[in-house]
Amino acid sequence: MLLEVDRLSVRYATRRGVLNAVDTLSLAVARGETLGLVGESGCGKSSLGKAIVGLTKPAEGAVRLDGVDLGSLARRQWLPWRRRMQMVFQDPLSALDPRKTVRRTLTLPLEVHRIGTSAERRERVDALLHQVGLAPALAERMPHELSGGQRQRVNIARALSVDPDVLICDEPVSALDVSLQAQVLNLLSDLQRERAMTGLFISHDLAAVGYLADRIAVMYLGQTVEILPRGQLWQHAAHPYTQLLIDSIPVRGTPLPVASSAELPNPYAPPRGCRFQSRCPHARPVCSETPPALVPVGSAHVVACHLYGGDASAPAFAADAAPAIRRAAPDAGGSGGAGGSGHPPIRTHEESLS
């Protein structure tokens, strides 16, 4: 595996107490694969992404890239590893320095990592702008002079400028309108195909994740509850929470689903046992006592739910669950990303109406 997250925990001290944003979570991503990470707002997706790239220090666990534990590195050793992992952030405006032109924004990473001469860097910036579909004339503009979609393309170009091995996208289209979302998703799909990138695509949008990802991990209240191939998402989702996410997607011509009256669990004091128990229509007594472990339920498909024969005596995310997580990941190279999925390209809102 190129990227491994092993029993990672991220905690924040707040006025209300300690918040466990990520709780002993494990994931593995193969070289050339894109893993989608979905879940409701506040489930810990962004905290996980920031911990992987070193912007947030984990409380426990490890992040390994090519087998190297990044948490064991001294600060001065981080520079070459930062080049290998880059991140595209959610808000395209706040992610850019308002005092720097587009050209300066894209040149700075090349200078930090000592890539090329001054003339080569200028050529590289022009090539990056072309690759993300921006005119070279935009290189001299400031961030406030660009549209939201243009700013996000600049963010993507900056992340690609140092040729990273892993690209982490944290809700890269949620701040954009529908037409711009389609443009950015298609751009990321093209880049997947051209660069054979390894990626972690974080989103609450199942359709976007299903379009870009090879596999999908579902996260709830800081923990992974299901990992499955994207082709099995719509028809073979096993966890009740994943099914709830799918049922919550509006469908034209059908009434909206009735919202659950169950009270959302307190993230500062999550319930004992399964964290989804108060919202689950299939909850059983064991669900309130014992956290379910991730268990295989099919080819490349694992789920943390007592409905599927998990060992009730095993702690959640026990060490013996790690082989199941790795079995759920494909061999190096994945399935070729979105380019070979057979899915139609994402269309803009205007194209959908035509």
C-alpha positions as CSV (number, residue, x, y, z in Angstrom):
1,M,0.0,0.0,0.0
2,L,1.3,3.5,-0.8
3,L,-0.7,5.2,2.0
4,E,-1.7,3.6,5.2
5,V,-3.6,5.1,8.2
6,D,-3.2,2.9,11.2
7,R,-5.6,3.4,14.2
8,L,-5.3,7.1,13.9
9,S,-7.0,9.4,16.5
10,V,-7.3,13.2,16.3
11,R,-8.5,15.1,19.4
12,Y,-9.3,18.8,20.0
13,A,-9.5,20.4,23.5
14,T,-12.5,22.8,23.5
15,R,-14.5,24.6,26.1
16,R,-17.1,21.8,26.1
17,G,-14.4,19.2,26.6
18,V,-12.2,16.9,24.5
19,L,-13.6,16.2,21.0
20,N,-12.6,13.0,19.4
21,A,-12.8,14.1,15.8
22,V,-11.1,10.9,14.5
23,D,-11.2,7.8,16.7
24,T,-8.8,4.8,16.0
25,L,-9.5,4.9,12.3
26,S,-7.6,2.7,9.8
27,L,-7.5,3.0,6.0
28,A,-5.2,1.9,3.2
29,V,-4.9,3.3,-0.3
30,A,-3.0,1.5,-3.1
31,R,-0.8,3.2,-5.6
32,G,-2.8,4.6,-8.5
33,E,-6.1,4.2,-6.6
34,T,-8.6,6.9,-5.5
35,L,-10.4,6.3,-2.2
36,G,-13.5,8.3,-1.6
37,L,-14.3,9.3,2.0
38,V,-17.9,10.2,2.7
39,G,-20.0,11.2,5.7
40,E,-22.0,13.9,7.3
41,S,-20.5,17.3,8.1
42,G,-18.7,17.1,11.4
43,C,-17.9,13.3,11.2
44,G,-14.1,14.0,11.1
45,K,-13.3,13.8,7.4
46,S,-11.4,17.0,7.1
47,S,-9.5,16.3,10.4
48,L,-8.4,13.0,9.0
49,G,-7.1,14.7,5.7
50,K,-5.2,17.3,7.6
51,A,-3.7,14.7,9.9
52,I,-2.5,12.7,7.0
53,V,-0.6,15.6,5.4
54,G,0.8,16.7,8.8
55,L,-1.3,19.9,9.3
56,T,-2.8,18.4,12.4
57,K,-0.9,16.3,14.9
58,P,-2.6,13.0,15.7
59,A,-3.1,12.0,19.3
60,E,-2.5,8.4,18.5
61,G,-1.8,6.0,15.6
62,A,0.4,6.3,12.5
63,V,0.3,7.6,9.0
64,R,2.7,5.7,6.7
65,L,3.7,6.6,3.2
66,D,5.6,3.9,1.3
67,G,6.0,2.1,4.7
68,V,7.6,5.2,6.4
69,D,5.9,6.4,9.6
70,L,5.6,10.1,9.0
71,G,5.0,10.8,12.7
72,S,8.5,9.6,13.5
73,L,10.1,12.2,11.3
74,A,11.8,15.3,12.7
75,R,10.6,18.6,11.4
76,R,13.6,19.1,9.1
77,Q,13.0,15.7,7.6
78,W,9.4,16.6,6.5
79,L,10.3,18.6,3.3
80,P,10.7,15.8,0.8
81,W,7.7,14.0,2.2
82,R,5.5,17.1,1.9
83,R,6.4,17.2,-1.8
84,R,5.0,13.7,-2.1
85,M,1.6,14.5,-0.5
86,Q,-0.4,17.6,-1.4
87,M,-3.9,18.9,-0.5
88,V,-6.6,20.8,-2.2
89,F,-8.7,22.6,0.3
90,Q,-12.4,23.3,0.5
91,D,-12.6,27.1,0.2
92,P,-10.7,28.2,-2.9
93,L,-10.4,31.8,-1.8
94,S,-9.1,31.4,1.7
95,A,-6.6,28.8,0.5
96,L,-4.9,31.4,-1.7
97,D,-2.7,34.3,-0.4
98,P,-4.6,37.4,-1.4
99,R,-1.3,39.3,-1.7
100,K,0.2,37.0,-4.3
101,T,-0.5,36.7,-8.0
102,V,-1.4,33.4,-9.5
103,R,2.1,33.1,-11.0
104,R,3.7,33.8,-7.6
105,T,1.4,31.3,-5.9
106,L,2.4,28.5,-8.4
107,T,6.1,29.4,-8.4
108,L,6.6,29.4,-4.6
109,P,6.3,25.6,-4.2
110,L,8.9,25.1,-7.0
111,E,11.3,27.4,-5.2
112,V,10.7,25.8,-1.8
113,H,11.5,22.4,-3.3
114,R,14.3,23.7,-5.5
115,I,12.7,22.5,-8.8
116,G,14.1,24.0,-12.0
117,T,15.7,27.3,-12.9
118,S,13.8,30.6,-13.0
119,A,13.1,30.2,-16.7
120,E,12.0,26.5,-16.2
121,R,9.7,27.5,-13.4
122,R,8.0,30.1,-15.6
123,E,7.5,27.5,-18.3
124,R,6.2,25.0,-15.7
125,V,3.6,27.5,-14.4
126,D,2.3,28.2,-17.9
127,A,2.1,24.4,-18.5
128,L,0.2,23.9,-15.2
129,L,-2.3,26.6,-16.1
130,H,-2.9,25.0,-19.5
131,Q,-3.3,21.6,-17.8
132,V,-6.1,22.8,-15.5
133,G,-7.8,24.8,-18.3
134,L,-6.8,28.3,-17.5
135,A,-5.4,30.9,-19.9
136,P,-1.8,32.0,-19.3
137,A,-3.0,35.6,-19.1
138,L,-4.6,34.8,-15.7
139,A,-1.1,34.2,-14.2
140,E,-0.7,37.9,-13.4
141,R,-4.1,38.3,-11.7
142,M,-4.8,38.3,-7.9
143,P,-7.2,35.8,-6.3
144,H,-10.0,38.3,-5.9
145,E,-10.0,38.9,-9.7
146,L,-10.8,35.2,-10.4
147,S,-14.1,33.3,-10.3
148,G,-14.6,30.6,-7.8
149,G,-14.0,27.9,-10.3
150,Q,-10.8,29.6,-11.6
151,R,-9.5,29.9,-8.0
152,Q,-10.1,26.2,-7.3
153,R,-8.3,25.3,-10.6
154,V,-5.3,27.4,-9.3
155,N,-5.4,25.4,-6.0
156,I,-5.3,22.2,-8.0
157,A,-2.5,23.5,-10.2
158,R,-0.5,24.4,-7.0
159,A,-1.0,21.0,-5.6
160,L,0.2,19.4,-8.8
161,S,3.1,21.7,-9.3
162,V,5.5,19.4,-7.3
163,D,4.3,16.1,-8.9
164,P,3.0,14.6,-5.7
165,D,2.4,10.8,-5.3
166,V,-0.8,11.4,-3.2
167,L,-3.4,14.1,-3.8
168,I,-5.9,14.7,-1.0
169,C,-9.0,16.7,-2.0
170,D,-11.0,18.0,0.9
171,E,-14.5,18.9,-0.3
172,P,-13.0,20.6,-3.4
173,V,-16.3,21.4,-5.1
174,S,-18.7,22.1,-2.1
175,A,-18.1,25.9,-2.2
176,L,-18.9,26.1,-6.0
177,D,-22.2,26.3,-7.8
178,V,-23.4,23.3,-9.8
179,S,-21.9,24.2,-13.2
180,L,-18.5,24.9,-11.7
181,Q,-18.7,21.7,-9.6
182,A,-19.1,19.7,-12.9
183,Q,-16.1,21.5,-14.4
184,V,-13.8,20.8,-11.5
185,L,-14.9,17.1,-11.2
186,N,-14.3,16.6,-14.9
187,L,-10.9,18.2,-14.5
188,L,-10.0,15.9,-11.6
189,S,-11.2,12.9,-13.6
190,D,-9.0,13.9,-16.5
191,L,-6.0,14.3,-14.2
192,Q,-6.6,10.9,-12.7
193,R,-6.5,9.4,-16.1
194,E,-3.4,11.4,-17.3
195,R,-1.3,11.1,-14.2
196,A,-2.5,7.8,-12.7
197,M,-2.7,9.7,-9.4
198,T,-3.2,8.2,-5.9
199,G,-5.9,10.1,-4.2
200,L,-8.1,10.6,-1.2
201,F,-11.3,12.4,-2.2
202,I,-13.2,13.7,0.8
203,S,-16.8,14.8,0.3
204,H,-20.4,14.5,1.6
205,D,-21.6,14.2,-2.0
206,L,-22.1,10.5,-2.8
207,A,-22.6,11.2,-6.5
208,A,-19.2,13.1,-6.8
209,V,-17.4,10.4,-4.8
210,G,-19.0,7.7,-6.9
211,Y,-17.8,9.4,-10.0
212,L,-14.2,9.8,-9.0
213,A,-13.3,7.0,-6.5
214,D,-12.4,3.4,-7.0
215,R,-13.4,2.5,-3.5
216,I,-15.6,4.3,-1.0
217,A,-15.1,4.5,2.8
218,V,-18.0,5.7,4.9
219,M,-17.3,7.6,8.0
220,Y,-19.6,8.2,11.0
221,L,-18.7,10.1,14.2
222,G,-14.9,9.7,13.8
223,Q,-14.9,6.0,12.7
224,T,-15.1,4.0,9.5
225,V,-18.3,2.0,9.3
226,E,-18.0,0.6,5.8
227,I,-15.5,0.3,2.9
228,L,-16.7,-1.0,-0.5
229,P,-16.0,-0.8,-4.2
230,R,-17.8,2.1,-5.9
231,G,-19.7,-0.2,-8.2
232,Q,-21.4,-1.8,-5.2
233,L,-22.4,1.5,-3.5
234,W,-25.9,2.0,-4.8
235,Q,-27.1,-1.6,-4.8
236,H,-25.1,-3.4,-2.2
237,A,-24.4,-0.9,0.6
238,A,-24.6,-2.9,3.9
239,H,-24.4,-0.5,6.8
240,P,-27.6,1.1,7.9
241,Y,-25.9,4.5,7.9
242,T,-24.7,4.1,4.3
243,Q,-28.2,3.2,3.3
244,L,-29.5,6.3,5.1
245,L,-27.1,8.5,3.2
246,I,-28.3,6.9,-0.1
247,D,-32.0,7.3,0.8
248,S,-31.4,10.9,1.7
249,I,-30.5,11.8,-1.9
250,P,-33.6,13.6,-3.4
251,V,-35.0,11.9,-6.5
252,R,-37.2,13.9,-8.9
253,G,-40.8,12.8,-8.8
254,T,-40.6,11.1,-5.4
255,P,-41.4,12.5,-1.9
256,L,-38.5,13.4,0.3
257,P,-37.7,10.8,2.9
258,V,-39.2,11.3,6.4
259,A,-36.4,12.6,8.7
260,S,-35.5,10.4,11.7
261,S,-36.8,11.7,15.0
262,A,-33.8,10.1,16.8
263,E,-31.6,12.6,18.7
264,L,-28.1,12.9,17.2
265,P,-25.4,11.5,19.5
266,N,-23.2,13.8,21.4
267,P,-19.7,13.9,19.7
268,Y,-18.1,14.8,23.0
269,A,-19.5,11.7,24.7
270,P,-20.3,9.2,22.0
271,P,-22.6,6.3,23.0
272,R,-21.2,3.0,24.2
273,G,-21.3,0.3,21.6
274,C,-22.3,1.2,18.1
275,R,-22.3,5.0,17.6
276,F,-25.2,4.8,15.1
277,Q,-27.5,2.9,17.4
278,S,-29.8,5.8,18.3
279,R,-30.6,6.4,14.6
280,C,-30.5,2.7,13.4
281,P,-33.9,1.0,12.6
282,H,-32.2,-2.4,13.2
283,A,-30.5,-1.7,16.5
284,R,-30.3,-4.7,18.9
285,P,-29.3,-5.0,22.6
286,V,-25.7,-5.9,21.6
287,C,-25.4,-2.6,19.7
288,S,-25.7,-0.6,22.9
289,E,-23.0,-2.7,24.6
290,T,-20.3,-3.7,22.2
291,P,-18.6,-1.6,19.4
292,P,-18.8,-3.7,16.1
293,A,-15.6,-4.6,14.4
294,L,-15.0,-4.3,10.6
295,V,-15.7,-7.7,9.1
296,P,-15.7,-8.9,5.4
297,V,-19.2,-9.2,3.9
298,G,-18.1,-9.8,0.3
299,S,-15.3,-9.3,-2.2
300,A,-13.4,-6.1,-1.2
301,H,-16.3,-5.1,1.1
302,V,-16.0,-4.7,4.9
303,V,-18.6,-3.3,7.3
304,A,-18.8,-2.6,11.0
305,C,-22.2,-3.8,12.0
306,H,-23.5,-6.5,14.3
307,L,-26.1,-7.5,11.7
308,Y,-23.3,-9.1,9.7
309,G,-21.9,-11.6,12.2
310,G,-19.1,-9.6,13.7
311,D,-17.5,-11.0,16.8
312,A,-19.3,-9.3,19.7
313,S,-16.4,-9.9,22.0
314,A,-13.9,-8.1,19.7
315,P,-13.1,-4.4,20.3
316,A,-13.9,-2.0,17.5
317,F,-11.0,-1.7,14.9
318,A,-9.1,-4.4,16.6
319,A,-5.7,-5.3,15.1
320,D,-7.1,-8.4,13.4
321,A,-9.4,-6.1,11.4
322,A,-6.4,-4.6,9.6
323,P,-6.0,-7.6,7.2
324,A,-9.7,-7.1,6.2
325,I,-9.0,-3.5,5.5
326,R,-6.1,-4.3,3.3
327,R,-8.0,-7.1,1.5
328,A,-10.6,-4.5,0.7
329,A,-8.0,-2.5,-1.2
330,P,-7.2,-3.5,-4.7
331,D,-3.7,-4.4,-5.9
332,A,-1.4,-1.6,-7.0
333,G,-2.8,0.3,-9.9
334,G,-6.5,-0.1,-8.8
335,S,-9.1,-0.2,-11.5
336,G,-7.9,2.7,-13.5
337,G,-9.8,5.5,-11.8
338,A,-12.7,7.3,-13.1
339,G,-11.4,7.1,-16.6
340,G,-12.2,3.4,-16.9
341,S,-15.3,3.3,-14.9
342,G,-17.9,3.3,-17.7
343,H,-19.6,6.2,-15.9
344,P,-20.8,9.0,-18.1
345,P,-19.0,12.3,-17.6
346,I,-20.5,14.7,-15.1
347,R,-22.6,17.2,-16.9
348,T,-23.2,20.9,-16.1
349,H,-26.6,22.1,-15.0
350,E,-27.2,23.7,-18.3
351,E,-26.4,20.5,-20.2
352,S,-28.8,18.5,-17.9
353,L,-31.6,20.9,-18.9
354,S,-30.9,20.7,-22.6
